[in-house]
């Protein structure tokens, strides 16, 4: 188990290198530079040259990227164009994204698990078809479109919730959480239905029913527990994606989270801030997926026994 965790943590190194290089390269290929907004009609050629030297624009992108990575290896994420530390800016926005993601997770899971089990229990019926169609719409609808629909109805027409920001307290929190939660719910519902269908006709369930075990116990104690691995995987992936990439929803609702910070950095051509946000989000994504993998051992005794067996074989090999 420890070797597996260390191996996954070491995989962060190439992931960070690839992600940072892609972001840095894309921002360099985009038209314009960071000094465009600083240049006015009264700016002289000498001042423009000094600005280019200040931001290393007179050097190649390989040099700038190497300089950035050298600082990153030393634990320095750099400073944004505003002069503030990238780490401090990221940490200040992280609670807003975490609260939004956790609320969306609660909404999505509370709706998805009963719907998925219900659809699998009545597979092939009209109720199953309605649930499948509902989840298909949820998966197909873009998040920004769903956000705009909710805004137009509940903010502009009915005027129940604020149109954006987080100044309204809990009321401003509802619409973005529901938007992200409905998207997560669609994916988890379909995965729950698929996983439950695979175990519903298993021999051990027929044996339990033959012994007179109540259907509710058969479904939730035996079937759901054995079908939980793919469900946990889907929930973990969706949560990681929400935390690392809720930029669209945060932009629609002007939510002051990590996604909005990243978009602002890209629009301002703040390469240091954009790369820092993407690198830190990639680390969070990988760590969450690692935690999901470790949860398998707690849910499934077979996986836990396999990890123990591998560790024992390695210990015997060392002793031999």
Number of C-alpha atoms within 10 A of each C-alpha: 14 9 9 12 15 10 11 15 14 11 12 16 12 10 15 19 12 13 15 23 17 13 18 20 15 11 20 17 11 10 7 11 18 20 16 12 10 10 14 9 5 7 10 11 10 9 12 16 12 14 18 16 12 11 13 14 18 13 11 10 15 12 12 16 16 12 12 20 18 13 13 14 10 8 10 15 23 18 18 18 16 9 8 12 16 22 18 12 17 19 14 13 17 19 14 18 23 17 15 24 25 16 18 25 24 16 19 25 19 13 18 25 20 14 24 26 24 18 26 24 17 13 14 10 11 11 16 20 14 12 19 19 12 13 24 14 12 18 17 10 12 13 20 18 14 20 21 16 13 18 23 14 13 15 17 13 9 10 12 13 19 20 21 20 17 16 11 12 10 10 13 19 22 15 22 27 21 22 23 27 27 23 23 30 30 25 20 27 29 25 23 27 26 18 22 26 20 13 18 19 11 11 10 14 18 14 12 15 14 9 9 10 13 10 12 10 13 20 17 13 11 16 23 20 15 16 22 18 19 17 22 19 18 20 20 20 17 21 23 22 18 25 25 23 20 22 21 18 26 26 20 20 22 17 26 19 25 29 27 23 21 22 18 15 20 19 12 17 22 21 25 21 28 24 26 26 25 20 23 17 22 22 16 16 20 18 17 18 17 16 12 19 16 16 16 18 17 11 15 15 11 12 15 16 12 13 15 13 12 12 15 12 11 12 11 10 9 8 7 6
